[in-house]
């Protein structure tokens, strides 16, 4: 059994923190991999973005939420490259 917390495989957000309860697949079923901010109707909301672009965007969001930039950068740069979307 998989015991670790399920996080969005695009941005790293815990899916249980997603107010939309997960992205949606093309057939409108819920995605168990991506959050509602990243994935809608079977495609990425920010299709075409690069890993580096996503890292910078995530850092900005974390800083807005009150995290110091150095800490945000460290976390985001550790997590994002391991996610399925960016492999
Ligand atoms: Zn996401």
PDB file of the backbone (N, CA, C, O) and the ligand in Angstrom, with CONECT records:
HET     ZN  A 101       1
ATOM      1  N   UNK A   1       0.820  -1.209   0.000  1.00  0.00           N
ATOM      2  CA  UNK A   1       0.000   0.000   0.000  1.00  0.00           C
ATOM      3  C   UNK A   1       0.856   1.261   0.000  1.00  0.00           C
ATOM      4  O   UNK A   1       1.858   1.353   0.709  1.00  0.00           O
ATOM      5  N   UNK A   2       0.448   2.203  -0.790  1.00  0.00           N
ATOM      6  CA  UNK A   2       1.157   3.482  -0.861  1.00  0.00           C
ATOM      7  C   UNK A   2       0.793   4.328   0.348  1.00  0.00           C
ATOM      8  O   UNK A   2      -0.371   4.654   0.577  1.00  0.00           O
ATOM      9  N   UNK A   3       1.809   4.670   1.106  1.00  0.00           N
ATOM     10  CA  UNK A   3       1.519   5.369   2.360  1.00  0.00           C
ATOM     11  C   UNK A   3       1.808   6.862   2.309  1.00  0.00           C
ATOM     12  O   UNK A   3       1.326   7.621   3.150  1.00  0.00           O
ATOM     13  N   UNK A   4       2.601   7.287   1.314  1.00  0.00           N
ATOM     14  CA  UNK A   4       2.964   8.698   1.349  1.00  0.00           C
ATOM     15  C   UNK A   4       1.825   9.583   0.836  1.00  0.00           C
ATOM     16  O   UNK A   4       0.944   9.148   0.094  1.00  0.00           O
ATOM     17  N   UNK A   5       1.886  10.810   1.258  1.00  0.00           N
ATOM     18  CA  UNK A   5       0.869  11.772   0.880  1.00  0.00           C
ATOM     19  C   UNK A   5       0.853  11.947  -0.635  1.00  0.00           C
ATOM     20  O   UNK A   5       1.900  12.041  -1.275  1.00  0.00           O
ATOM     21  N   UNK A   6      -0.327  11.987  -1.183  1.00  0.00           N
ATOM     22  CA  UNK A   6      -0.434  12.182  -2.620  1.00  0.00           C
ATOM     23  C   UNK A   6      -0.314  13.665  -2.940  1.00  0.00           C
ATOM     24  O   UNK A   6      -1.094  14.486  -2.459  1.00  0.00           O
ATOM     25  N   UNK A   7       0.675  13.988  -3.758  1.00  0.00           N
ATOM     26  CA  UNK A   7       0.842  15.379  -4.155  1.00  0.00           C
ATOM     27  C   UNK A   7       0.657  15.497  -5.659  1.00  0.00           C
ATOM     28  O   UNK A   7       0.873  14.546  -6.410  1.00  0.00           O
ATOM     29  N   UNK A   8       0.254  16.677  -6.072  1.00  0.00           N
ATOM     30  CA  UNK A   8       0.088  16.946  -7.494  1.00  0.00           C
ATOM     31  C   UNK A   8       1.406  16.690  -8.212  1.00  0.00           C
ATOM     32  O   UNK A   8       2.447  17.194  -7.791  1.00  0.00           O
ATOM     33  N   UNK A   9       1.374  15.915  -9.287  1.00  0.00           N
ATOM     34  CA  UNK A   9       2.591  15.560 -10.011  1.00  0.00           C
ATOM     35  C   UNK A   9       3.019  16.641 -10.999  1.00  0.00           C
ATOM     36  O   UNK A   9       3.841  16.396 -11.882  1.00  0.00           O
ATOM     37  N   UNK A  10       2.462  17.826 -10.844  1.00  0.00           N
ATOM     38  CA  UNK A  10       2.887  18.972 -11.646  1.00  0.00           C
ATOM     39  C   UNK A  10       3.458  20.070 -10.759  1.00  0.00           C
ATOM     40  O   UNK A  10       4.500  20.645 -11.072  1.00  0.00           O
ATOM     41  N   UNK A  11       2.767  20.366  -9.637  1.00  0.00           N
ATOM     42  CA  UNK A  11       3.193  21.501  -8.818  1.00  0.00           C
ATOM     43  C   UNK A  11       3.586  21.107  -7.389  1.00  0.00           C
ATOM     44  O   UNK A  11       4.171  21.916  -6.669  1.00  0.00           O
ATOM     45  N   UNK A  12       3.277  19.891  -6.976  1.00  0.00           N
ATOM     46  CA  UNK A  12       3.698  19.442  -5.653  1.00  0.00           C
ATOM     47  C   UNK A  12       2.735  19.758  -4.520  1.00  0.00           C
ATOM     48  O   UNK A  12       3.035  19.488  -3.356  1.00  0.00           O
ATOM     49  N   UNK A  13       1.600  20.317  -4.844  1.00  0.00           N
ATOM     50  CA  UNK A  13       0.628  20.613  -3.790  1.00  0.00           C
ATOM     51  C   UNK A  13      -0.050  19.328  -3.323  1.00  0.00           C
ATOM     52  O   UNK A  13      -0.436  18.494  -4.142  1.00  0.00           O
ATOM     53  N   UNK A  14      -0.196  19.166  -1.990  1.00  0.00           N
ATOM     54  CA  UNK A  14      -0.934  17.993  -1.511  1.00  0.00           C
ATOM     55  C   UNK A  14      -2.362  18.017  -2.052  1.00  0.00           C
ATOM     56  O   UNK A  14      -3.062  19.021  -1.924  1.00  0.00           O
ATOM     57  N   UNK A  15      -2.786  16.917  -2.652  1.00  0.00           N
ATOM     58  CA  UNK A  15      -4.107  16.920  -3.286  1.00  0.00           C
ATOM     59  C   UNK A  15      -5.233  17.067  -2.274  1.00  0.00           C
ATOM     60  O   UNK A  15      -6.325  17.514  -2.624  1.00  0.00           O
ATOM     61  N   UNK A  16      -4.979  16.699  -1.027  1.00  0.00           N
ATOM     62  CA  UNK A  16      -6.042  16.882  -0.039  1.00  0.00           C
ATOM     63  C   UNK A  16      -6.189  18.344   0.384  1.00  0.00           C
ATOM     64  O   UNK A  16      -7.109  18.695   1.122  1.00  0.00           O
ATOM     65  N   UNK A  17      -5.267  19.197  -0.096  1.00  0.00           N
ATOM     66  CA  UNK A  17      -5.403  20.633   0.158  1.00  0.00           C
ATOM     67  C   UNK A  17      -6.023  21.364  -1.029  1.00  0.00           C
ATOM     68  O   UNK A  17      -6.230  22.577  -0.989  1.00  0.00           O
ATOM     69  N   UNK A  18      -6.313  20.614  -2.074  1.00  0.00           N
ATOM     70  CA  UNK A  18      -6.867  21.219  -3.280  1.00  0.00           C
ATOM     71  C   UNK A  18      -8.358  21.495  -3.083  1.00  0.00           C
ATOM     72  O   UNK A  18      -9.138  20.566  -2.875  1.00  0.00           O
ATOM     73  N   UNK A  19      -8.755  22.759  -3.146  1.00  0.00           N
ATOM     74  CA  UNK A  19     -10.175  23.065  -2.954  1.00  0.00           C
ATOM     75  C   UNK A  19     -11.049  22.445  -4.042  1.00  0.00           C
ATOM     76  O   UNK A  19     -12.236  22.207  -3.822  1.00  0.00           O
ATOM     77  N   UNK A  20     -10.466  22.183  -5.216  1.00  0.00           N
ATOM     78  CA  UNK A  20     -11.216  21.555  -6.302  1.00  0.00           C
ATOM     79  C   UNK A  20     -11.186  20.042  -6.227  1.00  0.00           C
ATOM     80  O   UNK A  20     -11.797  19.365  -7.054  1.00  0.00           O
ATOM     81  N   UNK A  21     -10.478  19.504  -5.241  1.00  0.00           N
ATOM     82  CA  UNK A  21     -10.368  18.048  -5.031  1.00  0.00           C
ATOM     83  C   UNK A  21      -9.823  17.319  -6.242  1.00  0.00           C
ATOM     84  O   UNK A  21     -10.289  16.236  -6.596  1.00  0.00           O
ATOM     85  N   UNK A  22      -8.835  17.923  -6.870  1.00  0.00           N
ATOM     86  CA  UNK A  22      -8.168  17.254  -7.979  1.00  0.00           C
ATOM     87  C   UNK A  22      -8.584  17.812  -9.320  1.00  0.00           C
ATOM     88  O   UNK A  22      -9.684  18.342  -9.476  1.00  0.00           O
ATOM     89  N   UNK A  23      -7.692  17.688 -10.285  1.00  0.00           N
ATOM     90  CA  UNK A  23      -7.999  18.127 -11.642  1.00  0.00           C
ATOM     91  C   UNK A  23      -8.994  17.192 -12.294  1.00  0.00           C
ATOM     92  O   UNK A  23      -9.403  16.190 -11.707  1.00  0.00           O
ATOM     93  N   UNK A  24      -9.380  17.530 -13.515  1.00  0.00           N
ATOM     94  CA  UNK A  24     -10.343  16.684 -14.222  1.00  0.00           C
ATOM     95  C   UNK A  24      -9.750  16.137 -15.513  1.00  0.00           C
ATOM     96  O   UNK A  24      -9.039  16.829 -16.242  1.00  0.00           O
ATOM     97  N   UNK A  25     -10.064  14.884 -15.767  1.00  0.00           N
ATOM     98  CA  UNK A  25      -9.669  14.242 -17.011  1.00  0.00           C
ATOM     99  C   UNK A  25     -10.626  14.657 -18.127  1.00  0.00           C
ATOM    100  O   UNK A  25     -11.640  15.316 -17.895  1.00  0.00           O
ATOM    101  N   UNK A  26     -10.269  14.249 -19.342  1.00  0.00           N
ATOM    102  CA  UNK A  26     -11.070  14.606 -20.509  1.00  0.00           C
ATOM    103  C   UNK A  26     -12.519  14.128 -20.366  1.00  0.00           C
ATOM    104  O   UNK A  26     -13.444  14.789 -20.839  1.00  0.00           O
ATOM    105  N   UNK A  27     -12.708  12.993 -19.723  1.00  0.00           N
ATOM    106  CA  UNK A  27     -14.072  12.454 -19.551  1.00  0.00           C
ATOM    107  C   UNK A  27     -14.750  12.966 -18.282  1.00  0.00           C
ATOM    108  O   UNK A  27     -15.774  12.438 -17.849  1.00  0.00           O
ATOM    109  N   UNK A  28     -14.153  14.011 -17.693  1.00  0.00           N
ATOM    110  CA  UNK A  28     -14.692  14.680 -16.503  1.00  0.00           C
ATOM    111  C   UNK A  28     -14.507  13.891 -15.207  1.00  0.00           C
ATOM    112  O   UNK A  28     -14.965  14.321 -14.149  1.00  0.00           O
ATOM    113  N   UNK A  29     -13.847  12.757 -15.286  1.00  0.00           N
ATOM    114  CA  UNK A  29     -13.522  12.067 -14.042  1.00  0.00           C
ATOM    115  C   UNK A  29     -12.395  12.828 -13.355  1.00  0.00           C
ATOM    116  O   UNK A  29     -11.711  13.633 -13.987  1.00  0.00           O
ATOM    117  N   UNK A  30     -12.201  12.578 -12.070  1.00  0.00           N
ATOM    118  CA  UNK A  30     -11.169  13.287 -11.317  1.00  0.00           C
ATOM    119  C   UNK A  30      -9.793  12.676 -11.586  1.00  0.00           C
ATOM    120  O   UNK A  30      -9.643  11.458 -11.692  1.00  0.00           O
ATOM    121  N   UNK A  31      -8.816  13.536 -11.692  1.00  0.00           N
ATOM    122  CA  UNK A  31      -7.442  13.066 -11.817  1.00  0.00           C
ATOM    123  C   UNK A  31      -6.912  12.721 -10.440  1.00  0.00           C
ATOM    124  O   UNK A  31      -7.107  13.480  -9.490  1.00  0.00           O
ATOM    125  N   UNK A  32      -6.243  11.580 -10.322  1.00  0.00           N
ATOM    126  CA  UNK A  32      -5.640  11.259  -9.029  1.00  0.00           C
ATOM    127  C   UNK A  32      -4.167  11.640  -9.010  1.00  0.00           C
ATOM    128  O   UNK A  32      -3.442  11.280  -8.083  1.00  0.00           O
ATOM    129  N   UNK A  33      -3.722  12.371 -10.034  1.00  0.00           N
ATOM    130  CA  UNK A  33      -2.317  12.760 -10.117  1.00  0.00           C
ATOM    131  C   UNK A  33      -2.113  14.261 -10.047  1.00  0.00           C
ATOM    132  O   UNK A  33      -1.094  14.731  -9.541  1.00  0.00           O
ATOM    133  N   UNK A  34      -3.076  15.013 -10.553  1.00  0.00           N
ATOM    134  CA  UNK A  34      -2.873  16.450 -10.687  1.00  0.00           C
ATOM    135  C   UNK A  34      -3.973  17.240  -9.989  1.00  0.00           C
ATOM    136  O   UNK A  34      -5.109  16.783  -9.864  1.00  0.00           O
ATOM    137  N   UNK A  35      -3.607  18.436  -9.539  1.00  0.00           N
ATOM    138  CA  UNK A  35      -4.566  19.271  -8.828  1.00  0.00           C
ATOM    139  C   UNK A  35      -5.420  20.081  -9.814  1.00  0.00           C
ATOM    140  O   UNK A  35      -5.159  20.111 -11.017  1.00  0.00           O
ATOM    141  N   UNK A  36      -6.435  20.726  -9.267  1.00  0.00           N
ATOM    142  CA  UNK A  36      -7.371  21.467 -10.124  1.00  0.00           C
ATOM    143  C   UNK A  36      -6.749  22.735 -10.701  1.00  0.00           C
ATOM    144  O   UNK A  36      -7.260  23.287 -11.676  1.00  0.00           O
ATOM    145  N   UNK A  37      -5.656  23.198 -10.108  1.00  0.00           N
ATOM    146  CA  UNK A  37      -4.999  24.394 -10.639  1.00  0.00           C
ATOM    147  C   UNK A  37      -4.146  24.066 -11.859  1.00  0.00           C
ATOM    148  O   UNK A  37      -3.929  24.916 -12.722  1.00  0.00           O
ATOM    149  N   UNK A  38      -3.666  22.827 -11.921  1.00  0.00           N
ATOM    150  CA  UNK A  38      -2.750  22.429 -12.991  1.00  0.00           C
ATOM    151  C   UNK A  38      -3.453  21.739 -14.151  1.00  0.00           C
ATOM    152  O   UNK A  38      -3.025  21.864 -15.298  1.00  0.00           O
ATOM    153  N   UNK A  39      -4.515  21.020 -13.868  1.00  0.00           N
ATOM    154  CA  UNK A  39      -5.052  20.073 -14.841  1.00  0.00           C
ATOM    155  C   UNK A  39      -6.559  20.186 -14.945  1.00  0.00           C
ATOM    156  O   UNK A  39      -7.270  19.956 -13.967  1.00  0.00           O
ATOM    157  N   UNK A  40      -7.048  20.538 -16.118  1.00  0.00           N
ATOM    158  CA  UNK A  40      -8.491  20.668 -16.351  1.00  0.00           C
ATOM    159  C   UNK A  40      -8.843  20.021 -17.681  1.00  0.00           C
ATOM    160  O   UNK A  40      -8.184  20.262 -18.693  1.00  0.00           O
ATOM    161  N   UNK A  41      -9.871  19.211 -17.672  1.00  0.00           N
ATOM    162  CA  UNK A  41     -10.387  18.600 -18.906  1.00  0.00           C
ATOM    163  C   UNK A  41      -9.298  17.885 -19.705  1.00  0.00           C
ATOM    164  O   UNK A  41      -9.262  17.962 -20.933  1.00  0.00           O
ATOM    165  N   UNK A  42      -8.424  17.198 -19.002  1.00  0.00           N
ATOM    166  CA  UNK A  42      -7.446  16.355 -19.676  1.00  0.00           C
ATOM    167  C   UNK A  42      -6.209  17.071 -20.166  1.00  0.00           C
ATOM    168  O   UNK A  42      -5.360  16.461 -20.817  1.00  0.00           O
ATOM    169  N   UNK A  43      -6.085  18.371 -19.864  1.00  0.00           N
ATOM    170  CA  UNK A  43      -4.839  19.026 -20.249  1.00  0.00           C
ATOM    171  C   UNK A  43      -4.333  19.995 -19.186  1.00  0.00           C
ATOM    172  O   UNK A  43      -5.076  20.446 -18.315  1.00  0.00           O
ATOM    173  N   UNK A  44      -3.059  20.292 -19.290  1.00  0.00           N
ATOM    174  CA  UNK A  44      -2.470  21.198 -18.317  1.00  0.00           C
ATOM    175  C   UNK A  44      -2.927  22.617 -18.574  1.00  0.00           C
ATOM    176  O   UNK A  44      -2.927  23.087 -19.711  1.00  0.00           O
ATOM    177  N   UNK A  45      -3.317  23.295 -17.510  1.00  0.00           N
ATOM    178  CA  UNK A  45      -3.770  24.678 -17.614  1.00  0.00           C
ATOM    179  C   UNK A  45      -2.645  25.554 -18.175  1.00  0.00           C
ATOM    180  O   UNK A  45      -2.875  26.466 -18.969  1.00  0.00           O
ATOM    181  N   UNK A  46      -1.428  25.248 -17.736  1.00  0.00           N
ATOM    182  CA  UNK A  46      -0.275  26.035 -18.189  1.00  0.00           C
ATOM    183  C   UNK A  46       0.587  25.229 -19.159  1.00  0.00           C
ATOM    184  O   UNK A  46       1.816  25.246 -19.083  1.00  0.00           O
ATOM    185  N   UNK A  47      -0.072  24.536 -20.055  1.00  0.00           N
ATOM    186  CA  UNK A  47       0.604  23.735 -21.072  1.00  0.00           C
ATOM    187  C   UNK A  47       1.697  24.556 -21.757  1.00  0.00           C
ATOM    188  O   UNK A  47       1.481  25.711 -22.123  1.00  0.00           O
ATOM    189  N   UNK A  48       2.866  23.950 -21.926  1.00  0.00           N
ATOM    190  CA  UNK A  48       3.943  24.651 -22.610  1.00  0.00           C
ATOM    191  C   UNK A  48       4.937  25.291 -21.659  1.00  0.00           C
ATOM    192  O   UNK A  48       6.019  25.706 -22.074  1.00  0.00           O
ATOM    193  N   UNK A  49       4.573  25.372 -20.378  1.00  0.00           N
ATOM    194  CA  UNK A  49       5.506  25.945 -19.425  1.00  0.00           C
ATOM    195  C   UNK A  49       6.678  24.978 -19.215  1.00  0.00           C
ATOM    196  O   UNK A  49       6.553  23.774 -19.435  1.00  0.00           O
ATOM    197  N   UNK A  50       7.796  25.521 -18.794  1.00  0.00           N
ATOM    198  CA  UNK A  50       8.960  24.689 -18.541  1.00  0.00           C
ATOM    199  C   UNK A  50       9.080  24.408 -17.050  1.00  0.00           C
ATOM    200  O   UNK A  50       8.429  25.059 -16.232  1.00  0.00           O
ATOM    201  N   UNK A  51       9.907  23.448 -16.708  1.00  0.00           N
ATOM    202  CA  UNK A  51      10.144  23.170 -15.291  1.00  0.00           C
ATOM    203  C   UNK A  51      10.636  24.429 -14.586  1.00  0.00           C
ATOM    204  O   UNK A  51      10.185  24.755 -13.488  1.00  0.00           O
ATOM    205  N   UNK A  52      11.567  25.132 -15.229  1.00  0.00           N
ATOM    206  CA  UNK A  52      12.091  26.347 -14.603  1.00  0.00           C
ATOM    207  C   UNK A  52      11.005  27.408 -14.431  1.00  0.00           C
ATOM    208  O   UNK A  52      10.954  28.101 -13.415  1.00  0.00           O
ATOM    209  N   UNK A  53      10.143  27.524 -15.436  1.00  0.00           N
ATOM    210  CA  UNK A  53       9.046  28.478 -15.345  1.00  0.00           C
ATOM    211  C   UNK A  53       8.104  28.144 -14.211  1.00  0.00           C
ATOM    212  O   UNK A  53       7.641  29.025 -13.487  1.00  0.00           O
ATOM    213  N   UNK A  54       7.826  26.862 -14.065  1.00  0.00           N
ATOM    214  CA  UNK A  54       6.935  26.405 -13.001  1.00  0.00           C
ATOM    215  C   UNK A  54       7.575  26.631 -11.627  1.00  0.00           C
ATOM    216  O   UNK A  54       6.895  27.008 -10.673  1.00  0.00           O
ATOM    217  N   UNK A  55       8.871  26.400 -11.540  1.00  0.00           N
ATOM    218  CA  UNK A  55       9.583  26.625 -10.273  1.00  0.00           C
ATOM    219  C   UNK A  55       9.440  28.088  -9.859  1.00  0.00           C
ATOM    220  O   UNK A  55       9.097  28.382  -8.715  1.00  0.00           O
ATOM    221  N   UNK A  56       9.705  29.005 -10.793  1.00  0.00           N
ATOM    222  CA  UNK A  56       9.632  30.428 -10.456  1.00  0.00           C
ATOM    223  C   UNK A  56       8.214  30.824 -10.046  1.00  0.00           C
ATOM    224  O   UNK A  56       8.025  31.605  -9.114  1.00  0.00           O
ATOM    225  N   UNK A  57       7.227  30.281 -10.746  1.00  0.00           N
ATOM    226  CA  UNK A  57       5.838  30.603 -10.434  1.00  0.00           C
ATOM    227  C   UNK A  57       5.465  30.084  -9.039  1.00  0.00           C
ATOM    228  O   UNK A  57       4.828  30.785  -8.253  1.00  0.00           O
ATOM    229  N   UNK A  58       5.868  28.861  -8.753  1.00  0.00           N
ATOM    230  CA  UNK A  58       5.551  28.286  -7.439  1.00  0.00           C
ATOM    231  C   UNK A  58       6.211  29.059  -6.304  1.00  0.00           C
ATOM    232  O   UNK A  58       5.630  29.224  -5.231  1.00  0.00           O
ATOM    233  N   UNK A  59       7.431  29.531  -6.553  1.00  0.00           N
ATOM    234  CA  UNK A  59       8.126  30.315  -5.528  1.00  0.00           C
ATOM    235  C   UNK A  59       7.347  31.598  -5.258  1.00  0.00           C
ATOM    236  O   UNK A  59       7.159  31.992  -4.107  1.00  0.00           O
ATOM    237  N   UNK A  60       6.899  32.241  -6.328  1.00  0.00           N
ATOM    238  CA  UNK A  60       6.112  33.470  -6.146  1.00  0.00           C
ATOM    239  C   UNK A  60       4.851  33.230  -5.334  1.00  0.00           C
ATOM    240  O   UNK A  60       4.484  34.036  -4.480  1.00  0.00           O
ATOM    241  N   UNK A  61       4.194  32.116  -5.609  1.00  0.00           N
ATOM    242  CA  UNK A  61       2.963  31.797  -4.875  1.00  0.00           C
ATOM    243  C   UNK A  61       3.283  31.572  -3.397  1.00  0.00           C
ATOM    244  O   UNK A  61       2.578  32.076  -2.522  1.00  0.00           O
ATOM    245  N   UNK A  62       4.342  30.817  -3.124  1.00  0.00           N
ATOM    246  CA  UNK A  62       4.711  30.525  -1.739  1.00  0.00           C
ATOM    247  C   UNK A  62       5.090  31.796  -0.987  1.00  0.00           C
ATOM    248  O   UNK A  62       4.747  31.963   0.184  1.00  0.00           O
ATOM    249  N   UNK A  63       5.803  32.691  -1.673  1.00  0.00           N
ATOM    250  CA  UNK A  63       6.201  33.958  -1.047  1.00  0.00           C
ATOM    251  C   UNK A  63       4.965  34.799  -0.728  1.00  0.00           C
ATOM    252  O   UNK A  63       4.880  35.426   0.328  1.00  0.00           O
ATOM    253  N   UNK A  64       4.017  34.802  -1.654  1.00  0.00           N
ATOM    254  CA  UNK A  64       2.761  35.521  -1.417  1.00  0.00           C
ATOM    255  C   UNK A  64       2.028  34.972  -0.210  1.00  0.00           C
ATOM    256  O   UNK A  64       1.348  35.705   0.508  1.00  0.00           O
ATOM    257  N   UNK A  65       2.174  33.679   0.003  1.00  0.00           N
ATOM    258  CA  UNK A  65       1.503  33.064   1.143  1.00  0.00           C
ATOM    259  C   UNK A  65       2.295  33.244   2.439  1.00  0.00           C
ATOM    260  O   UNK A  65       1.891  32.767   3.499  1.00  0.00           O
ATOM    261  N   UNK A  66       3.432  33.943   2.336  1.00  0.00           N
ATOM    262  CA  UNK A  66       4.160  34.313   3.549  1.00  0.00           C
ATOM    263  C   UNK A  66       5.433  33.540   3.812  1.00  0.00           C
ATOM    264  O   UNK A  66       6.044  33.698   4.869  1.00  0.00           O
ATOM    265  N   UNK A  67       5.850  32.699   2.862  1.00  0.00           N
ATOM    266  CA  UNK A  67       7.080  31.939   3.078  1.00  0.00           C
ATOM    267  C   UNK A  67       8.287  32.761   2.637  1.00  0.00           C
ATOM    268  O   UNK A  67       8.231  33.421   1.599  1.00  0.00           O
ATOM    269  N   UNK A  68       9.384  32.733   3.409  1.00  0.00           N
ATOM    270  CA  UNK A  68      10.590  33.435   2.957  1.00  0.00           C
ATOM    271  C   UNK A  68      11.079  32.866   1.625  1.00  0.00           C
ATOM    272  O   UNK A  68      11.028  31.655   1.409  1.00  0.00           O
ATOM    273  N   UNK A  69      11.556  33.747   0.726  1.00  0.00           N
ATOM    274  CA  UNK A  69      11.895  33.277  -0.611  1.00  0.00           C
ATOM    275  C   UNK A  69      12.958  32.180  -0.621  1.00  0.00           C
ATOM    276  O   UNK A  69      12.873  31.242  -1.413  1.00  0.00           O
ATOM    277  N   UNK A  70      13.956  32.293   0.254  1.00  0.00           N
ATOM    278  CA  UNK A  70      15.027  31.298   0.241  1.00  0.00           C
ATOM    279  C   UNK A  70      14.496  29.913   0.605  1.00  0.00           C
ATOM    280  O   UNK A  70      14.927  28.902   0.052  1.00  0.00           O
ATOM    281  N   UNK A  71      13.568  29.890   1.533  1.00  0.00           N
ATOM    282  CA  UNK A  71      12.985  28.619   1.956  1.00  0.00           C
ATOM    283  C   UNK A  71      12.080  28.064   0.866  1.00  0.00           C
ATOM    284  O   UNK A  71      12.098  26.867   0.578  1.00  0.00           O
ATOM    285  N   UNK A  72      11.289  28.947   0.264  1.00  0.00           N
ATOM    286  CA  UNK A  72      10.397  28.535  -0.822  1.00  0.00           C
ATOM    287  C   UNK A  72      11.210  27.946  -1.967  1.00  0.00           C
ATOM    288  O   UNK A  72      10.866  26.894  -2.508  1.00  0.00           O
ATOM    289  N   UNK A  73      12.297  28.634  -2.334  1.00  0.00           N
ATOM    290  CA  UNK A  73      13.125  28.180  -3.445  1.00  0.00           C
ATOM    291  C   UNK A  73      13.718  26.806  -3.160  1.00  0.00           C
ATOM    292  O   UNK A  73      13.730  25.928  -4.023  1.00  0.00           O
ATOM    293  N   UNK A  74      14.204  26.635  -1.950  1.00  0.00           N
ATOM    294  CA  UNK A  74      14.808  25.360  -1.574  1.00  0.00           C
ATOM    295  C   UNK A  74      13.789  24.225  -1.697  1.00  0.00           C
ATOM    296  O   UNK A  74      14.088  23.165  -2.247  1.00  0.00           O
ATOM    297  N   UNK A  75      12.584  24.463  -1.179  1.00  0.00           N
ATOM    298  CA  UNK A  75      11.545  23.425  -1.224  1.00  0.00           C
ATOM    299  C   UNK A  75      11.104  23.123  -2.645  1.00  0.00           C
ATOM    300  O   UNK A  75      11.033  21.964  -3.054  1.00  0.00           O
ATOM    301  N   UNK A  76      10.811  24.171  -3.388  1.00  0.00           N
ATOM    302  CA  UNK A  76      10.289  23.988  -4.739  1.00  0.00           C
ATOM    303  C   UNK A  76      11.333  23.314  -5.629  1.00  0.00           C
ATOM    304  O   UNK A  76      11.006  22.427  -6.417  1.00  0.00           O
ATOM    305  N   UNK A  77      12.590  23.742  -5.499  1.00  0.00           N
ATOM    306  CA  UNK A  77      13.644  23.167  -6.346  1.00  0.00           C
ATOM    307  C   UNK A  77      13.962  21.732  -5.958  1.00  0.00           C
ATOM    308  O   UNK A  77      14.536  20.985  -6.751  1.00  0.00           O
ATOM    309  N   UNK A  78      13.595  21.343  -4.749  1.00  0.00           N
ATOM    310  CA  UNK A  78      13.797  19.958  -4.323  1.00  0.00           C
ATOM    311  C   UNK A  78      12.675  19.070  -4.840  1.00  0.00           C
ATOM    312  O   UNK A  78      12.910  17.951  -5.297  1.00  0.00           O
ATOM    313  N   UNK A  79      11.450  19.587  -4.761  1.00  0.00           N
ATOM    314  CA  UNK A  79      10.289  18.741  -5.047  1.00  0.00           C
ATOM    315  C   UNK A  79       9.971  18.656  -6.543  1.00  0.00           C
ATOM    316  O   UNK A  79       9.779  17.563  -7.077  1.00  0.00           O
ATOM    317  N   UNK A  80       9.917  19.806  -7.216  1.00  0.00           N
ATOM    318  CA  UNK A  80       9.394  19.798  -8.589  1.00  0.00           C
ATOM    319  C   UNK A  80      10.116  18.858  -9.563  1.00  0.00           C
ATOM    320  O   UNK A  80       9.455  18.152 -10.326  1.00  0.00           O
ATOM    321  N   UNK A  81      11.446  18.831  -9.556  1.00  0.00           N
ATOM    322  CA  UNK A  81      12.103  17.971 -10.555  1.00  0.00           C
ATOM    323  C   UNK A  81      11.832  16.479 -10.359  1.00  0.00           C
ATOM    324  O   UNK A  81      12.105  15.679 -11.254  1.00  0.00           O
ATOM    325  N   UNK A  82      11.297  16.101  -9.196  1.00  0.00           N
ATOM    326  CA  UNK A  82      11.015  14.683  -8.956  1.00  0.00           C
ATOM    327  C   UNK A  82       9.614  14.286  -9.423  1.00  0.00           C
ATOM    328  O   UNK A  82       9.286  13.099  -9.442  1.00  0.00           O
ATOM    329  N   UNK A  83       8.797  15.248  -9.793  1.00  0.00           N
ATOM    330  CA  UNK A  83       7.408  14.958 -10.120  1.00  0.00           C
ATOM    331  C   UNK A  83       7.273  14.397 -11.534  1.00  0.00           C
ATOM    332  O   UNK A  83       8.092  14.663 -12.415  1.00  0.00           O
ATOM    333  N   UNK A  84       6.215  13.616 -11.718  1.00  0.00           N
ATOM    334  CA  UNK A  84       6.029  12.871 -12.950  1.00  0.00           C
ATOM    335  C   UNK A  84       5.989  13.756 -14.208  1.00  0.00           C
ATOM    336  O   UNK A  84       6.523  13.388 -15.255  1.00  0.00           O
ATOM    337  N   UNK A  85       5.355  14.916 -14.088  1.00  0.00           N
ATOM    338  CA  UNK A  85       5.227  15.771 -15.265  1.00  0.00           C
ATOM    339  C   UNK A  85       6.575  16.204 -15.826  1.00  0.00           C
ATOM    340  O   UNK A  85       6.709  16.408 -17.033  1.00  0.00           O
ATOM    341  N   UNK A  86       7.567  16.344 -14.966  1.00  0.00           N
ATOM    342  CA  UNK A  86       8.841  16.946 -15.356  1.00  0.00           C
ATOM    343  C   UNK A  86       9.920  15.921 -15.605  1.00  0.00           C
ATOM    344  O   UNK A  86      11.075  16.290 -15.813  1.00  0.00           O
ATOM    345  N   UNK A  87       9.583  14.643 -15.592  1.00  0.00           N
ATOM    346  CA  UNK A  87      10.599  13.621 -15.813  1.00  0.00           C
ATOM    347  C   UNK A  87      10.829  13.348 -17.298  1.00  0.00           C
ATOM    348  O   UNK A  87      11.658  12.509 -17.650  1.00  0.00           O
TER     349      UNK A  87
HETATM  350 ZN    ZN A 101      -0.829  21.132  -9.353  1.00  0.00          ZN
END
